[in-house]
Amino acid sequence: MARDAPSIDAYGDGGFRLSGEWYAGSLVIVADQPQVWPVVAFADLTVESLAPVFVAGRAEVEFLLLGVGARNAQPPRAIREALLVAGMGLEFMDTPAAARLYNVLTSEGRRLATALIAV
């Protein structure tokens, strides 16, 4: 299946450059479609904040790649459990590492959702 996933060209200064276009703030990318994500800090992470991922469902999302900000931290238990119930995996790391890994995984054709807290 052909993919049209945007590439993350740059990150930092409070946003991301995807395929040449600047997005201020945090981002969620589901079904290769980026959208502004209102999560500003790790403390803002909730199951509800990840609604676009859950709406897409298992057919579209194999796992969530979560960039948790400048420093790695384990997401809240409620998020981990909700993803498990939905049949989706979770990979979490600091946002710079997640931004780099995103490009590798999309080039491999992996079906993932990505949520990145801006740094």
C-alpha positions in Angstrom: 0.0 0.0 0.0 1.4 3.4 -1.0 2.1 5.8 1.8 2.3 9.5 1.8 3.7 10.0 5.3 5.2 13.3 5.9 8.9 13.4 6.9 10.0 15.2 10.1 12.7 17.5 8.7 13.4 19.4 11.9 12.2 19.8 15.5 12.9 22.3 18.3 12.0 25.9 19.0 8.6 24.8 20.1 7.5 23.0 16.9 8.3 20.7 13.9 9.0 21.0 10.2 7.2 18.3 8.3 8.0 17.9 4.6 9.0 21.5 4.5 6.0 22.9 6.4 6.4 24.4 9.9 4.0 23.4 12.6 4.1 25.3 15.9 3.5 23.3 19.0 3.0 19.6 19.6 1.8 17.3 16.9 -0.1 14.1 16.4 0.2 12.2 13.2 -2.4 9.5 12.4 -3.0 7.9 9.0 -0.1 10.0 7.7 -2.1 13.2 8.5 -0.4 15.6 10.9 -2.6 17.8 13.2 -1.8 20.2 15.9 -2.0 18.5 19.3 -3.0 20.6 22.4 -0.6 18.8 24.7 2.0 21.3 25.9 3.8 19.2 28.6 4.1 15.7 29.9 1.6 16.5 32.7 -1.0 17.1 30.0 -0.9 13.5 28.7 -4.3 11.8 29.1 -6.2 9.1 27.4 -8.5 11.8 26.1 -5.6 13.8 24.6 -4.9 10.7 22.5 -8.4 10.5 21.1 -7.3 10.8 17.4 -5.2 7.6 17.9 -8.1 5.7 19.5 -10.6 6.9 16.8 -8.3 5.6 14.1 -8.3 2.2 15.7 -6.3 -0.9 15.3 -6.9 -1.1 11.6 -4.9 2.1 11.1 -2.5 2.0 14.1 -0.2 -0.9 15.0 1.4 1.1 17.8 1.8 4.6 19.1 5.2 6.3 19.0 5.1 8.8 21.8 7.6 11.6 22.2 7.2 12.7 25.8 9.2 15.9 25.7 12.8 16.8 26.4 13.3 13.9 28.8 12.1 10.4 28.7 9.4 9.4 31.2 6.9 6.6 31.4 3.4 7.6 30.3 0.6 7.4 32.8 -0.8 3.9 33.6 -4.2 4.9 32.2 -2.7 5.5 28.8 -0.7 2.3 28.8 -3.8 0.3 29.8 -6.1 2.0 27.2 -3.6 1.2 24.4 -3.4 -2.4 25.5 -7.2 -2.7 25.6 -7.3 -1.2 22.1 -4.8 -3.7 20.8 -2.1 -1.1 20.1 1.5 -1.2 21.2 3.4 1.7 22.8 6.9 3.0 22.2 7.8 6.1 24.2 11.0 8.1 24.4 12.1 11.7 24.5 10.8 13.8 21.6 14.1 14.2 19.7 14.6 10.4 19.6 11.0 9.8 18.6 11.2 12.3 15.8 14.2 10.6 14.4 12.7 7.1 14.8 9.4 8.2 13.1 11.2 8.7 9.8 12.8 5.3 9.9 9.6 3.5 10.9 7.5 5.2 8.2 10.1 4.4 5.6 9.7 0.8 6.6 5.9 1.1 6.0 4.9 0.6 9.7 1.4 1.5 10.6 1.9 3.8 13.5 0.5 6.9 15.1 2.9 9.4 16.4 2.3 12.0 19.2 5.1 14.4 19.8 5.3 17.0 22.6 7.2 20.0 21.2 10.6 20.8 22.7 
